[in-house]
Amino acid sequence: MKIIFDNQISIDNQHEHLTEEFDGDAKLIDGKTWLTFENTDKEKVLVKFDETELVMTRYGDFPTTMRYVPDKTTQNQYQGLGTLDILTKWYEVFTEECRVLLHYTMFQGTQELGNYKLEITYKDD
């Protein structure tokens, strides 16, 4: 299974486009899709999602969980940065296409850290 993260990042009028591809697995458990893979930092990553939210957990030296809930702000602990708020502006799951789209803004306190447009796709090799 190929899991592809296509991320467009805007920070202080600087724009970056990153695409990363990982070998992993996809399973349907209790109505949620579970994607598991190892990232470039050799951390195990679990992405769980359904129509209402997406939760991404990286299992490194300091496990990090980030929640994305449409039209809501969630608080997340991030190593080295402390508490970060994520406002998910848009979230849509395209089950038949094996694709998820997210548009979110990350804040630390009142300071905006960046805007992100993330597309996750997963497909058989």
Secondary structure, 3 states (H helix, E strand, C coil): CEEEEEEEEEECCEEEEEEEEEEEEEEEECCEEEEEEECCCCCEEEEEECCCCEEEEEECCCCEEEEECCCCEEEEEECCCEEEEEEEEEEEEECCCCEEEEEEEEEECCEEEEEEEEEEEEECC
